[in-house]
């Protein structure tokens, strides 16, 4: 019996890198990064799919430069909206399952409770608008699909908030970090593991209900709380830093203006995914400590 074929777009991003490890066993893996397939070009997407002949397509590619998207919305739309539409159309034509990752930035952050999958999106930024357009195109085009929304993704591979904080803490005596935006720091490895579990069920013939699911680590914090956790961990592990734990100062969003508006509440309810797939999602602190051990 021929092994199932899985195609990954965005194979060198934070999630894509972890997917290559999580999905390596028992499948023929086709992995494309930006150098081998520019997803802003629909013809390159179609050629990659024609070459790989996949049973499952995992789209981990994204335009994630949130602030730059305000002036590059056309490119962000090509990667975050048009590319998923092309992939979904090709997946439907082949009868393949499509898995795609989206973001808390589709919401405006004005809700006081964690967002559920049935809450109406209202993105505040070009990035959020393009990611929402991608979700909508997949829902229209691909009968078999999973859209996994997450928040504050961090991995041992690639650039992210954690690595930025560690770099700045080696350079500066004081860090000023936004304290009025809340979400769940989420491990890229966790998203890859959940994806692998779902794919395992699908290939084993178990039902995998199509639709939208929120997946994050458990718990929540602010960016300031997250930064404090990083500095505390590094201090306990005797990493040489100029910034002391007591020198991480909380500030308001208004004190650190950026081109793109961020949602103040990025918390996502994960109950639907936990119930559907039997997931136990670990606390964010546990996963972040594991990543810190890898990169430090």
N, C-alpha and C positions, 0 to 999 in steps of 0.2 A: 504494500500500500504506500502510495506517495505521501510524503510528509506535507502538511499544509504549508502554504506560502504566506508569509506576513511581510508587508511592505511598511517601512517607517519613513515618513518625511520629517525633516528637522532632526536628523539622527545625531547631530553634534550639539544640540541645545541641552539645557539642564535636564529636562524630562527625557528627551531622545537618547541622551547618553546612558541614562539609567535603564531605559527600555531595552537597549541593545544587550544589557546584561540579564535583565529579567526574562527576556523572550528568546534567549539564545538556544535553550534546550528544546529538542523535539520538533523544530520547525525550520523550514528554509527561510532565511531572513534576508530581505533586500533592504539595505539602509542607505538613504540618500540624505546628504547634507547640502548646504548652500552651494558648495563647490561642484557637486555632481548633479544637482537639480535645482535650478532657480525657480521656486514656486510662484514667483511673480510672472512667469511665462507659462501660460496654459499648455502650450505645445510640449514643453519639457515635462510637465506633469503627465500628460497623456502618454508620452514616449516611455517614461519610467514605469507606468502601470502596464503598458503593452509588453515591456521587456520582462517584468517580474511575474505577470499573470497571478496576482495575489488573491487569496481567499479572504484575507483580512487586511485592511489599510488603516494604519494608525497615523494620524496627522498631528505631529508634535511641532510642526513649523509655526512660526508666528512672527509678526513685527511687534516687538515689545518695547521699543524706545518711546515710552509714553509721552514725554515732553516733545520730542522731535516730531512725533506724529501730528502735532498741532500745525506744523508747517509742511509736513509730508503726508497729508491724509490720502493723497492719491496712491502712493506706494503702500501705505498701511492698508488701504482698502484692497489693493491687488493681492497682498499676502494674506490678510485676515478675513477677507470676504469672498473675493473672486476665486482664489485658490481652493478654499473649502467647497465652493459650489462646483468647481470642475471635478474635484476628487469625488464628491458625493454623486455626481452624475455618472462618472465612470464606475464607481462602486455599484450603483444601481444597475447599470448595464451588465455588469459581470455577476450580479447576485452576491457581492462581497459585503461583509460587515465593515462599517466605517466607525472608527473611534477618533474623537476629536476633543481637544482641550480648550476651555474658555475661561472666563475671568469674572471675579467679583466686580470689576469696573463696569459691567453692564448695568449696575444699580447706582442710584444717586446717593445712597448712604443715609437717607433721612429717616428710615425706619428704625425704631428703637430696639426691636428684637432681631434675631438672626433671620436672614432672608431664606425663604423656601423656593422651590422650583416653580411654584405657581404665582409668585409675586411678579408684578409687572416691571420689566426693566425700564430704566430711564437714565441712560449713560450721560455723563457730564463732560466727556472728553472725546477727541477724535479716535483715540485708541479704543475706548469703550464702544463707540458707535460702530467701528469696523468689526470688532469682535462679535457684537450682537448681530450684525448683518451676516456674518459667517454662520452663526448658530441658525438663523432663520433660513438660510439657503440650504443647509444640510437637512433641516426638518422637512423642507419642501421636496428635496430631490432624492434622498436616500431612505428607502423603506426600512432598511436594517442599519440603525445607527445608535451610537452612544455619545452624548455630549457630556463631558466631565468638566464642570465648573470648579475652579479652585481659587485660592487666594495666597498672596505673599509667598510664592514658591521659592525655595532655597535648595541648592544642591552642592555637593562637593566639587562638581565640575561647572565651570562657567562663572560669569560675573553675577553678583547678587548683593543684597543689603549686608549680609553677614561679613563678607569679605571686605566691603567698603568700610564697615565699622572697625574691623580689626586693623585695616590700613591706617585709617584716620587716628585711631587710638595710639598708634606708634608715633604719630607725627604731632599731635596736639595735646595740650594740657587739659582742655575742656571741650566737650562735645555738647552741642545743643540740638536736641532731637524732638520731633513733633510728638506730642502726648495726647492729642485729641482725635486721632484716627485709630480705629480698633479693627483687628482681624486675627486670623489664625496663621502664624508662620507654618508653612506646609512643606514637607520633605518631597523633593522630586523623586526620591527612591520610593516613597510611599505611593505616589501616583503611579509609578511604574509597576509596583507590586500589585496594586489593585487592578490595574489593566491586565496584568498577567493572569490574575485569578479569574477575571471575567472571560478572558480569551480561553482559558482552560475549561471553564464551564461550557462555553459555546462549542468548542471542538469536541467536548465530551457528550454533546447532544442535549445538554440541559438548556432549559429556556433562559434566554437573556432578553428581557423586555426592552425594546427600543425606547429611547427617550433621553431626557435631560436629568443629570444627577449632580448633586453637590458633594464633593469629596475634599475634606481638609483634615489636618490634624485636629485633635480634640482640644478644647479650651480656646482662650483668646487673650490678647494683650494689645497694648499700644506699640507704636514704633519705638517710643521711649522705653517701655517695659522690655521690649525685645533687645534693644541696645544694651540696657542694664544687664540683662541675662548674659549676653555675649561677653561683656566686660568682666562681670563677676566670674564667669567660667574661666576666662583667660587668666584672671588674677589668681584664682585658686590653683591653676595649673602652672603658675610661675612663668607665664609668657611676659616678656618685658614690654610694658606699655607706658606711655607718658600719661595717659588718661587714667585716673583712679576711679573706682566705682562711684564715689560721692561727687565726681566732677562731670557726670552725665546729667545735663540740665534739661528739664522739660520746657518745651515752648509750644505755642499755639500754631495751628496751620497758617494763620495770617502773618506770623512772624517769619515764615520761610516760604515766600511766594514762589510758585513754579508756573510754567506756561500751561500745564494741564491741571484741571481741577480733579482732586481725588475724593472718593466717597469717604465720609467720616466713619461710617459703619460698614465694614466689609465682612462681617460675620455671616457665615452660611450654615444653615441647618443641614446636617448630614443624615438625618433620620431615614429619608427615602432610600438612599444608597445602602445604608447599614442594614435596613430591613430586606431590601431586594437581594443583596449579595452576601448577607451574613458577615458583614465587616465589623471588626473591632479596631477602631482608629485610635492610635496611641496619643498621649498628650504631646503638645507641640514641644515642650521642654525636652522630652526624651529624644525625639527625633533630631532636634537642633543640637543637642549634646553629641549625638552620634556623628553628625556632620562636622562639628567642631573638632572632634577627635581625628577625623580624616584629613582636614585641611590644615590643622595646626601641628 
